[in-house]
Amino acid sequence: MKLRALQSFSGAMGSFHKGQVFEIQDIDVAQNLISSGYAVGVESCPSCGSIIEINS
């Protein structure tokens, strides 16, 4: 799952800065980051290539 960091943070997966897009394979970890307010789910727009937020 692709995520965008809403704030800078460090964890077992590494360090991420605000606005950085990264991928997490573990859906439970990704959902935890989203529900904790650290990140938001994103995907690439197939037609324009932009990164857009997804509502989970």
Residue pairs with C-beta under 8 A, 6 or more apart in sequence:
1 23
1 24
1 25
1 27
1 30
1 41
2 21
2 22
2 23
2 41
2 42
2 43
2 44
2 51
3 21
3 22
3 23
3 24
3 30
3 33
3 34
3 39
3 40
3 41
3 42
4 19
4 20
4 21
4 22
4 39
4 40
4 42
4 51
4 53
5 16
5 17
5 18
5 19
5 20
5 22
5 38
5 39
6 18
6 37
6 38
6 39
6 40
7 18
7 37
7 38
8 15
8 16
8 17
8 18
9 15
9 16
9 38
10 16
13 24
13 29
16 22
16 39
21 42
21 51
24 30
24 33
30 39
30 41
31 56
33 39
34 40
34 41
34 56
40 53
40 54
41 53
41 54
41 55
41 56
42 51
42 52
42 53
42 54
43 51
43 52
43 54
44 50
44 51
44 52
45 51
45 52
